[in-house]
Amino acid sequence: MQRVRDDKRLPVWCAIAALTLLGLALRIAAGRGGMWTDEAWSVVYAAQARDVLGVFTRINHDNNHHLNTLWLQAVGMQASPLLARAPAILAGTLTIPVAALLFLRRSAVGAVAAAGLFAISPIMVIYGSEARGYALMMLAALVMILLVAEAVEGRAGSVTRWIMALTAALGMLSQLTMAAPLVLLTLWVYLEKRSSVAVRGAMLETLALMGPALGAAAAAALFALVPAVVSPTGLQTGGYNPFTVRNYLLGLSKLDEWTVGWMFPAHWIAAVALLGTGAAILVRQPAMMASRARLYGILILGTPVVILVEHMGNAQFSRFYLCSAIAILLLGAEWTVRAVGGGAKNRALWAAACALFLASAFWHDRQFIELGRGHPERAIRLMADQAPQGAPVDVATYQFVAPMVVAARQADYPLALANGCAPAEFMIVARGPNSPDTLIRCGRAMRAIGWSEATDLSGDAWVLYRTQA
């Protein structure tokens, strides 16, 4: 790739700035709905922790993303959804120029393409506007990729290792899945060193570069986990689904769909496309990508291969494969550079793929923005319209307790929870494909007065019932 000349930097940065503003607008729009299950429970845990120390010592749940929890505690339970999601929106937006920086020294086209892909990719918009730690983790991961790539390519400064250590620690305190990009980057550094020096020398050089970051990450992980692990109840999890091939294929398929917007006719085809792309890049290592080809292959394959080999649970959650999503988008920027600089056939193929990506990605973004993570606040609004002085509510689906409590606090609505067969004017349950229009609760008929939809990645659908007169 040709280095970007200084006299061309201004228009390139103007394009990156415009795409960053577009990404910010999408994330703000996606952050306007109510707090869905995982976000709302994070808000509740932050309030129960009472103070800063309590965030680290009184929460024994894996839904505690520490830096995010600190923010939620600071702004309080009554904070608006946009305020609660502000750190995620900021971090998600910053991934756009950081992705561009990965290409700026090499190609103006690549820098602008990377910014565009990270700005509108649906998975980046979703997790870049959610009040949890994934956006902060992805920003830390991209900064780590940038710093490590600079070091491997011979442009590391005297303090690079310590900036990497700080980034790694902050990433781990944002979300513990930061461990994946750290380990995979370390593997990449070792393989790059091993190509020119013996095993012992490669290990020592890798340790010299990555050691501080790995040490800082380990210390941060212990600081975050030990209090929960040694608590009387131990570390609690929100839910666990054993590994199945079906769940694994579903997770990879949804990753493909929400990263590039393309939908495949079957889950296994999407999984094969993803894993095949990673393997092909790793084996062929196109010369135009230099050492980064191996990096992309490792990032795409690393987490899916480990989950498959270890049969790890919850394999259906696409958020566990965010390393792969980052690499896919970076690979898309690399392909853009090659296509634009290639022949007419390459440009035509790229133009078709680009048009499909833009149409699909914006369609997914619009769908997600309209569905608003299930809009739990609308259930409270319905109750307030029909019972403005407050009324007892049976939250029959336990996962909705926190979303209802938080939405009620944000709307200043006097919500009263009814348990068992205690009198209740309303009842809210999870919406399924066969949710009835009416049902019987403790001998009394209830009629559906409202419901919602949600996407695969973020949000829960509900049905609100009211007791019939």
C-alpha positions as a Python dict, from the first residue, in 0.01 Angstrom:
ca = {
    (1, 'M'): (0, 0, 0),
    (2, 'Q'): (111, 352, -70),
    (3, 'R'): (169, 582, 226),
    (4, 'V'): (-79, 868, 258),
    (5, 'R'): (95, 1193, 166),
    (6, 'D'): (79, 1481, 411),
    (7, 'D'): (-98, 1707, 158),
    (8, 'K'): (-380, 1450, 131),
    (9, 'R'): (-432, 1406, 505),
    (10, 'L'): (-686, 1691, 540),
    (11, 'P'): (-950, 1555, 297),
    (12, 'V'): (-899, 1206, 439),
    (13, 'W'): (-956, 1330, 792),
    (14, 'C'): (-1259, 1529, 678),
    (15, 'A'): (-1408, 1208, 537),
    (16, 'I'): (-1325, 1019, 858),
    (17, 'A'): (-1479, 1298, 1066),
    (18, 'A'): (-1799, 1289, 859),
    (19, 'L'): (-1824, 911, 900),
    (20, 'T'): (-1757, 946, 1272),
    (21, 'L'): (-2047, 1191, 1302),
    (22, 'L'): (-2267, 947, 1107),
    (23, 'G'): (-2166, 669, 1346),
    (24, 'L'): (-2238, 892, 1644),
    (25, 'A'): (-2584, 975, 1510),
    (26, 'L'): (-2664, 605, 1459),
    (27, 'R'): (-2548, 519, 1811),
    (28, 'I'): (-2749, 800, 1969),
    (29, 'A'): (-3057, 685, 1777),
    (30, 'A'): (-2994, 326, 1887),
    (31, 'G'): (-2949, 436, 2248),
    (32, 'R'): (-3287, 605, 2295),
    (33, 'G'): (-3499, 304, 2398),
    (34, 'G'): (-3548, 185, 2754),
    (35, 'M'): (-3297, -27, 2944),
    (36, 'W'): (-3338, -391, 2848),
    (37, 'T'): (-3278, -689, 3077),
    (38, 'D'): (-2897, -700, 3104),
    (39, 'E'): (-2862, -322, 3114),
    (40, 'A'): (-3135, -284, 3376),
    (41, 'W'): (-2987, -549, 3602),
    (42, 'S'): (-2653, -365, 3574),
    (43, 'V'): (-2831, -50, 3694),
    (44, 'V'): (-2984, -241, 3987),
    (45, 'Y'): (-2650, -396, 4086),
    (46, 'A'): (-2483, -54, 4069),
    (47, 'A'): (-2743, 88, 4309),
    (48, 'Q'): (-2719, -210, 4544),
    (49, 'A'): (-2338, -175, 4558),
    (50, 'R'): (-2395, 164, 4730),
    (51, 'D'): (-2047, 308, 4669),
    (52, 'V'): (-1735, 277, 4453),
    (53, 'L'): (-1578, 11, 4672),
    (54, 'G'): (-1899, -188, 4658),
    (55, 'V'): (-1877, -212, 4278),
    (56, 'F'): (-1568, -427, 4330),
    (57, 'T'): (-1661, -606, 4653),
    (58, 'R'): (-2043, -637, 4679),
    (59, 'I'): (-2146, -751, 4330),
    (60, 'N'): (-2090, -1121, 4269),
    (61, 'H'): (-2245, -1143, 3922),
    (62, 'D'): (-2087, -1178, 3579),
    (63, 'N'): (-2306, -891, 3457),
    (64, 'N'): (-2086, -652, 3654),
    (65, 'H'): (-1878, -472, 3390),
    (66, 'H'): (-1686, -264, 3640),
    (67, 'L'): (-1609, 63, 3463),
    (68, 'N'): (-1960, 73, 3321),
    (69, 'T'): (-2107, -9, 3663),
    (70, 'L'): (-1915, 281, 3816),
    (71, 'W'): (-2076, 515, 3566),
    (72, 'L'): (-2425, 373, 3625),
    (73, 'Q'): (-2376, 420, 3998),
    (74, 'A'): (-2259, 779, 3948),
    (75, 'V'): (-2557, 887, 3734),
    (76, 'G'): (-2814, 693, 3939),
    (77, 'M'): (-3113, 477, 3860),
    (78, 'Q'): (-3327, 769, 3743),
    (79, 'A'): (-3080, 876, 3473),
    (80, 'S'): (-3216, 882, 3120),
    (81, 'P'): (-3122, 590, 2893),
    (82, 'L'): (-2900, 817, 2682),
    (83, 'L'): (-2709, 937, 2986),
    (84, 'A'): (-2669, 582, 3116),
    (85, 'R'): (-2539, 476, 2775),
    (86, 'A'): (-2313, 779, 2724),
    (87, 'P'): (-1980, 596, 2788),
    (88, 'A'): (-2078, 319, 2544),
    (89, 'I'): (-2187, 571, 2281),
    (90, 'L'): (-1861, 766, 2321),
    (91, 'A'): (-1645, 452, 2311),
    (92, 'G'): (-1841, 306, 2021),
    (93, 'T'): (-1797, 628, 1826),
    (94, 'L'): (-1422, 642, 1897),
    (95, 'T'): (-1374, 298, 1743),
    (96, 'I'): (-1437, 465, 1406),
    (97, 'P'): (-1128, 695, 1393),
    (98, 'V'): (-915, 432, 1571),
    (99, 'A'): (-1001, 181, 1298),
    (100, 'A'): (-906, 445, 1041),
    (101, 'L'): (-570, 499, 1213),
    (102, 'L'): (-485, 134, 1147),
    (103, 'F'): (-472, 221, 775),
    (104, 'L'): (-378, 587, 766),
    (105, 'R'): (-3, 531, 722),
    (106, 'R'): (-67, 287, 440),
    (107, 'S'): (-373, 391, 241),
    (108, 'A'): (-623, 677, 237),
    (109, 'V'): (-881, 446, 79),
    (110, 'G'): (-828, 189, 352),
    (111, 'A'): (-860, 449, 629),
    (112, 'V'): (-1188, 585, 494),
    (113, 'A'): (-1321, 234, 427),
    (114, 'A'): (-1239, 121, 781),
    (115, 'A'): (-1412, 427, 925),
    (116, 'G'): (-1720, 362, 714),
    (117, 'L'): (-1741, -5, 804),
    (118, 'F'): (-1710, 57, 1177),
    (119, 'A'): (-1951, 352, 1158),
    (120, 'I'): (-2249, 161, 1016),
    (121, 'S'): (-2186, -208, 1090),
    (122, 'P'): (-2498, -312, 1284),
    (123, 'I'): (-2309, -508, 1549),
    (124, 'M'): (-2090, -205, 1618),
    (125, 'V'): (-2395, 21, 1642),
    (126, 'I'): (-2571, -220, 1879),
    (127, 'Y'): (-2287, -278, 2124),
    (128, 'G'): (-2170, 80, 2075),
    (129, 'S'): (-2493, 204, 2229),
    (130, 'E'): (-2558, -47, 2508),
    (131, 'A'): (-2506, 39, 2874),
    (132, 'R'): (-2261, -242, 2934),
    (133, 'G'): (-1888, -287, 2889),
    (134, 'Y'): (-1864, -423, 2534),
    (135, 'A'): (-1814, -87, 2360),
    (136, 'L'): (-1532, 8, 2597),
    (137, 'M'): (-1378, -337, 2550),
    (138, 'M'): (-1390, -311, 2169),
    (139, 'L'): (-1230, 32, 2180),
    (140, 'A'): (-953, -106, 2402),
    (141, 'A'): (-910, -404, 2168),
    (142, 'L'): (-875, -177, 1863),
    (143, 'V'): (-625, 46, 2043),
    (144, 'M'): (-428, -266, 2137),
    (145, 'I'): (-433, -386, 1776),
    (146, 'L'): (-307, -44, 1664),
    (147, 'L'): (-27, -32, 1923),
    (148, 'V'): (84, -392, 1868),
    (149, 'A'): (77, -352, 1489),
    (150, 'E'): (291, -38, 1519),
    (151, 'A'): (538, -227, 1737),
    (152, 'V'): (558, -530, 1507),
    (153, 'E'): (607, -300, 1208),
    (154, 'G'): (892, -121, 1386),
    (155, 'R'): (726, 203, 1498),
    (156, 'A'): (695, 145, 1873),
    (157, 'G'): (794, 425, 2108),
    (158, 'S'): (969, 398, 2442),
    (159, 'V'): (641, 405, 2634),
    (160, 'T'): (436, 187, 2399),
    (161, 'R'): (449, -118, 2626),
    (162, 'W'): (316, 78, 2922),
    (163, 'I'): (37, 238, 2720),
    (164, 'M'): (-52, -115, 2609),
    (165, 'A'): (-54, -228, 2973),
    (166, 'L'): (-291, 54, 3072),
    (167, 'T'): (-514, -20, 2774),
    (168, 'A'): (-524, -390, 2860),
    (169, 'A'): (-617, -322, 3222),
    (170, 'L'): (-894, -78, 3126),
    (171, 'G'): (-1021, -325, 2868),
    (172, 'M'): (-1040, -605, 3127),
    (173, 'L'): (-1222, -380, 3373),
    (174, 'S'): (-1466, -295, 3094),
    (175, 'Q'): (-1545, -654, 2997),
    (176, 'L'): (-1348, -970, 3069),
    (177, 'T'): (-1377, -1089, 2708),
    (178, 'M'): (-1086, -847, 2652),
    (179, 'A'): (-876, -1155, 2733),
    (180, 'A'): (-945, -1293, 2385),
    (181, 'P'): (-783, -1014, 2177),
    (182, 'L'): (-493, -996, 2423),
    (183, 'V'): (-412, -1366, 2392),
    (184, 'L'): (-460, -1366, 2015),
    (185, 'L'): (-239, -1058, 1971),
    (186, 'T'): (28, -1224, 2181),
    (187, 'L'): (10, -1532, 1957),
    (188, 'W'): (43, -1311, 1650),
    (189, 'V'): (349, -1135, 1790),
    (190, 'Y'): (512, -1469, 1869),
    (191, 'L'): (448, -1608, 1520),
    (192, 'E'): (585, -1291, 1361),
    (193, 'K'): (899, -1305, 1578),
    (194, 'R'): (934, -1679, 1517),
    (195, 'S'): (957, -1619, 1142),
    (196, 'S'): (1293, -1447, 1190),
    (197, 'V'): (1443, -1581, 1515),
    (198, 'A'): (1460, -1910, 1704),
    (199, 'V'): (1194, -2029, 1947),
    (200, 'R'): (1367, -1899, 2260),
    (201, 'G'): (1439, -1561, 2105),
    (202, 'A'): (1083, -1528, 1977),
    (203, 'M'): (944, -1608, 2322),
    (204, 'L'): (1170, -1354, 2491),
    (205, 'E'): (1090, -1079, 2241),
    (206, 'T'): (719, -1152, 2267),
    (207, 'L'): (735, -1143, 2645),
    (208, 'A'): (928, -815, 2635),
    (209, 'L'): (657, -652, 2423),
    (210, 'M'): (341, -815, 2559),
    (211, 'G'): (447, -900, 2915),
    (212, 'P'): (339, -571, 3078),
    (213, 'A'): (0, -585, 2906),
    (214, 'L'): (-58, -948, 3002),
    (215, 'G'): (48, -878, 3360),
    (216, 'A'): (-178, -572, 3386),
    (217, 'A'): (-469, -767, 3238),
    (218, 'A'): (-419, -1054, 3481),
    (219, 'A'): (-404, -816, 3777),
    (220, 'A'): (-721, -639, 3663),
    (221, 'A'): (-901, -972, 3616),
    (222, 'L'): (-804, -1089, 3964),
    (223, 'F'): (-907, -756, 4113),
    (224, 'A'): (-1246, -788, 3945),
    (225, 'L'): (-1312, -1158, 4002),
    (226, 'V'): (-1163, -1257, 4337),
    (227, 'P'): (-1417, -1072, 4560),
    (228, 'A'): (-1707, -1235, 4373),
    (229, 'V'): (-1549, -1580, 4369),
    (230, 'V'): (-1476, -1582, 4744),
    (231, 'S'): (-1818, -1437, 4837),
    (232, 'P'): (-2062, -1668, 5023),
    (233, 'T'): (-2257, -1739, 4704),
    (234, 'G'): (-1960, -1745, 4466),
    (235, 'L'): (-1963, -1588, 4121),
    (236, 'Q'): (-2318, -1593, 3983),
    (237, 'T'): (-2413, -1600, 3614),
    (238, 'G'): (-2723, -1472, 3443),
    (239, 'G'): (-2783, -1796, 3257),
    (240, 'Y'): (-2599, -2087, 3104),
    (241, 'N'): (-2685, -2296, 2800),
    (242, 'P'): (-2467, -2605, 2743),
    (243, 'F'): (-2274, -2621, 2418),
    (244, 'T'): (-2459, -2760, 2119),
    (245, 'V'): (-2365, -2751, 1753),
    (246, 'R'): (-2696, -2581, 1681),
    (247, 'N'): (-2622, -2298, 1927),
    (248, 'Y'): (-2268, -2265, 1793),
    (249, 'L'): (-2385, -2233, 1432),
    (250, 'L'): (-2658, -1991, 1541),
    (251, 'G'): (-2405, -1767, 1716),
    (252, 'L'): (-2170, -1754, 1417),
    (253, 'S'): (-2459, -1701, 1176),
    (254, 'K'): (-2593, -1406, 1375),
    (255, 'L'): (-2240, -1268, 1399),
    (256, 'D'): (-2213, -1269, 1019),
    (257, 'E'): (-2558, -1120, 973),
    (258, 'W'): (-2516, -835, 1221),
    (259, 'T'): (-2154, -757, 1128),
    (260, 'V'): (-2193, -718, 752),
    (261, 'G'): (-2571, -724, 725),
    (262, 'W'): (-2579, -1026, 494),
    (263, 'M'): (-2825, -1305, 570),
    (264, 'F'): (-2739, -1662, 466),
    (265, 'P'): (-3001, -1928, 382),
    (266, 'A'): (-2876, -2159, 658),
    (267, 'H'): (-2676, -2113, 980),
    (268, 'W'): (-2412, -2366, 877),
    (269, 'I'): (-2342, -2178, 551),
    (270, 'A'): (-2274, -1858, 746),
    (271, 'A'): (-2045, -2045, 986),
    (272, 'V'): (-1854, -2209, 700),
    (273, 'A'): (-1819, -1871, 527),
    (274, 'L'): (-1675, -1714, 841),
    (275, 'L'): (-1437, -1995, 933),
    (276, 'G'): (-1340, -2052, 571),
    (277, 'T'): (-1251, -1686, 526),
    (278, 'G'): (-1033, -1691, 837),
    (279, 'A'): (-858, -2011, 732),
    (280, 'A'): (-800, -1889, 376),
    (281, 'I'): (-646, -1561, 494),
    (282, 'L'): (-429, -1746, 745),
    (283, 'V'): (-302, -1997, 490),
    (284, 'R'): (-260, -1774, 185),
    (285, 'Q'): (-152, -1452, 361),
    (286, 'P'): (-190, -1211, 66),
    (287, 'A'): (126, -1009, 17),
    (288, 'M'): (-58, -677, 4),
    (289, 'M'): (-166, -723, 368),
    (290, 'A'): (190, -805, 480),
    (291, 'S'): (200, -937, 837),
    (292, 'R'): (-154, -825, 908),
    (293, 'A'): (-301, -1110, 703),
    (294, 'R'): (-193, -1355, 972),
    (295, 'L'): (-339, -1122, 1237),
    (296, 'Y'): (-680, -1111, 1068),
    (297, 'G'): (-686, -1488, 1034),
    (298, 'I'): (-599, -1537, 1400),
    (299, 'L'): (-859, -1285, 1518),
    (300, 'I'): (-1133, -1438, 1302),
    (301, 'L'): (-1064, -1798, 1401),
    (302, 'G'): (-935, -1767, 1757),
    (303, 'T'): (-1250, -1743, 1967),
    (304, 'P'): (-1473, -1966, 1748),
    (305, 'V'): (-1209, -2242, 1746),
    (306, 'V'): (-1158, -2228, 2124),
    (307, 'I'): (-1533, -2237, 2190),
    (308, 'L'): (-1574, -2530, 1951),
    (309, 'V'): (-1282, -2731, 2089),
    (310, 'E'): (-1368, -2664, 2454),
    (311, 'H'): (-1745, -2699, 2400),
    (312, 'M'): (-1800, -2380, 2596),
    (313, 'G'): (-2156, -2290, 2690),
    (314, 'N'): (-2364, -1994, 2571),
    (315, 'A'): (-2213, -2040, 2225),
    (316, 'Q'): (-2526, -1883, 2072),
    (317, 'F'): (-2433, -1536, 2198),
    (318, 'S'): (-2266, -1346, 1915),
    (319, 'R'): (-2111, -1097, 2158),
    (320, 'F'): (-1855, -1362, 2253),
    (321, 'Y'): (-1717, -1349, 1898),
    (322, 'L'): (-1656, -974, 1878),
    (323, 'C'): (-1287, -1034, 1795),
    (324, 'S'): (-1405, -1202, 1478),
    (325, 'A'): (-1635, -910, 1398),
    (326, 'I'): (-1351, -659, 1435),
    (327, 'A'): (-1126, -866, 1207),
    (328, 'I'): (-1398, -909, 944),
    (329, 'L'): (-1446, -532, 922),
    (330, 'L'): (-1070, -468, 903),
    (331, 'L'): (-1047, -733, 634),
    (332, 'G'): (-1323, -556, 445),
    (333, 'A'): (-1116, -237, 446),
    (334, 'E'): (-815, -431, 315),
    (335, 'W'): (-1024, -576, 34),
    (336, 'T'): (-1153, -229, -52),
    (337, 'V'): (-796, -107, -102),
    (338, 'R'): (-717, -401, -327),
    (339, 'A'): (-1039, -373, -527),
    (340, 'V'): (-1021, 2, -583),
    (341, 'G'): (-661, -27, -698),
    (342, 'G'): (-729, -335, -913),
    (343, 'G'): (-888, -396, -1250),
    (344, 'A'): (-1240, -323, -1370),
    (345, 'K'): (-1372, -665, -1267),
    (346, 'N'): (-1242, -625, -911),
    (347, 'R'): (-1396, -279, -886),
    (348, 'A'): (-1729, -402, -1020),
    (349, 'L'): (-1736, -690, -771),
    (350, 'W'): (-1642, -456, -489),
    (351, 'A'): (-1910, -205, -592),
    (352, 'A'): (-2177, -478, -585),
    (353, 'A'): (-2061, -604, -245),
    (354, 'C'): (-2042, -250, -111),
    (355, 'A'): (-2396, -169, -228),
    (356, 'L'): (-2524, -488, -68),
    (357, 'F'): (-2344, -409, 257),
    (358, 'L'): (-2478, -53, 270),
    (359, 'A'): (-2834, -158, 199),
    (360, 'S'): (-2829, -451, 442),
    (361, 'A'): (-2642, -269, 718),
    (362, 'F'): (-2869, 37, 712),
    (363, 'W'): (-3175, -190, 704),
    (364, 'H'): (-3052, -375, 1013),
    (365, 'D'): (-2961, -47, 1183),
    (366, 'R'): (-3307, 95, 1113),
    (367, 'Q'): (-3474, -225, 1236),
    (368, 'F'): (-3279, -217, 1558),
    (369, 'I'): (-3341, 153, 1618),
    (370, 'E'): (-3717, 109, 1566),
    (371, 'L'): (-3738, -196, 1794),
    (372, 'G'): (-3538, -19, 2064),
    (373, 'R'): (-3426, -331, 2256),
    (374, 'G'): (-3790, -422, 2312),
    (375, 'H'): (-3888, -76, 2445),
    (376, 'P'): (-3952, -182, 2807),
    (377, 'E'): (-4039, 179, 2889),
    (378, 'R'): (-4353, 147, 2677),
    (379, 'A'): (-4497, -109, 2919),
    (380, 'I'): (-4465, 146, 3199),
    (381, 'R'): (-4618, 412, 2976),
    (382, 'L'): (-4918, 187, 2912),
    (383, 'M'): (-4965, 128, 3284),
    (384, 'A'): (-4935, 499, 3357),
    (385, 'D'): (-5196, 582, 3092),
    (386, 'Q'): (-5448, 336, 3237),
    (387, 'A'): (-5360, 358, 3607),
    (388, 'P'): (-5183, 693, 3660),
    (389, 'Q'): (-5186, 661, 4040),
    (390, 'G'): (-4999, 329, 4026),
    (391, 'A'): (-5118, -30, 4036),
    (392, 'P'): (-4988, -371, 4144),
    (393, 'V'): (-4807, -555, 3865),
    (394, 'D'): (-4721, -924, 3843),
    (395, 'V'): (-4384, -951, 3667),
    (396, 'A'): (-4434, -1314, 3574),
    (397, 'T'): (-4105, -1336, 3385),
    (398, 'Y'): (-3832, -1272, 3643),
    (399, 'Q'): (-3588, -1125, 3392),
    (400, 'F'): (-3828, -832, 3345),
    (401, 'V'): (-3815, -729, 3712),
    (402, 'A'): (-3514, -501, 3666),
    (403, 'P'): (-3632, -345, 3335),
    (404, 'M'): (-3970, -262, 3491),
    (405, 'V'): (-3818, -125, 3813),
    (406, 'V'): (-3567, 91, 3625),
    (407, 'A'): (-3821, 213, 3367),
    (408, 'A'): (-4061, 302, 3649),
    (409, 'R'): (-3791, 498, 3834),
    (410, 'Q'): (-3697, 684, 3516),
    (411, 'A'): (-4064, 772, 3454),
    (412, 'D'): (-4130, 843, 3825),
    (413, 'Y'): (-4414, 590, 3817),
    (414, 'P'): (-4515, 420, 4147),
    (415, 'L'): (-4469, 57, 4049),
    (416, 'A'): (-4581, -208, 4300),
    (417, 'L'): (-4479, -571, 4244),
    (418, 'A'): (-4738, -842, 4312),
    (419, 'N'): (-4613, -1192, 4391),
    (420, 'G'): (-4791, -1524, 4372),
    (421, 'C'): (-5169, -1481, 4362),
    (422, 'A'): (-5167, -1139, 4527),
    (423, 'P'): (-5408, -900, 4351),
    (424, 'A'): (-5256, -749, 4038),
    (425, 'E'): (-5408, -517, 3782),
    (426, 'F'): (-5133, -586, 3527),
    (427, 'M'): (-4905, -873, 3437),
    (428, 'I'): (-4603, -870, 3207),
    (429, 'V'): (-4456, -1185, 3053),
    (430, 'A'): (-4201, -1273, 2787),
    (431, 'R'): (-4352, -1272, 2440),
    (432, 'G'): (-4332, -1597, 2244),
    (433, 'P'): (-4455, -1705, 1901),
    (434, 'N'): (-4785, -1826, 2050),
    (435, 'S'): (-4854, -1569, 2321),
    (436, 'P'): (-5233, -1560, 2376),
    (437, 'D'): (-5455, -1254, 2358),
    (438, 'T'): (-5613, -1351, 2690),
    (439, 'L'): (-5508, -1572, 2981),
    (440, 'I'): (-5618, -1669, 3328),
    (441, 'R'): (-5416, -1559, 3632),
    (442, 'C'): (-5525, -1706, 3965),
    (443, 'G'): (-5880, -1749, 3840),
    (444, 'R'): (-5913, -1403, 3684),
    (445, 'A'): (-5909, -1331, 3311),
    (446, 'M'): (-5650, -1089, 3173),
    (447, 'R'): (-5635, -934, 2827),
    (448, 'A'): (-5326, -827, 2631),
    (449, 'I'): (-5310, -449, 2599),
    (450, 'G'): (-4960, -410, 2456),
    (451, 'W'): (-4656, -598, 2334),
    (452, 'S'): (-4314, -546, 2178),
    (453, 'E'): (-4058, -703, 1947),
    (454, 'A'): (-3681, -733, 1986),
    (455, 'T'): (-3380, -830, 1777),
    (456, 'D'): (-3156, -1134, 1813),
    (457, 'L'): (-2864, -953, 1974),
    (458, 'S'): (-3009, -712, 2227),
    (459, 'G'): (-3349, -681, 2387),
    (460, 'D'): (-3644, -888, 2508),
    (461, 'A'): (-3999, -890, 2374),
    (462, 'W'): (-4288, -871, 2621),
    (463, 'V'): (-4666, -884, 2645),
    (464, 'L'): (-4854, -669, 2897),
    (465, 'Y'): (-5190, -797, 3024),
    (466, 'R'): (-5459, -616, 3225),
    (467, 'T'): (-5725, -771, 3442),
    (468, 'Q'): (-6063, -767, 3273),
    (469, 'A'): (-6350, -598, 3456),
}
